[in-house]
């Protein structure tokens, strides 16, 4: 999940006037993280959740999440969630 901004940036370079979303990943511990989704387009936060659930299913990693913040304004949407995963979310690299 933490590399999605690189993927979006790569794709955006090929599509004129694209505005890809930004995804920030904040490590808490091996099984928990905050993920913040931000898009310049409205009402895509639940699309993001669908993609997240689909990825968890594809990688056989059941997750639970709690929405901690959500905004859908005229020119942007954002959602911050706390995700709990059965598998490790990663680690901090010094």
LINKA-V686250 format. One record per run of one state. SS is the DSSP state (H for helix, E for strand, - for the rest). FROM is the first residue (numbers start at 1). LEN is the number of residues. Records with the same first field share a line. If there is no record, write none. Layout:
SS: FROM-LEN / FROM-LEN
This chain:
-: 1-3 / 13-9 / 30-2 / 40-5 / 59-4 / 73-4 / 86-9
H: 4-9 / 45-14
E: 22-8 / 32-8 / 63-10 / 77-9
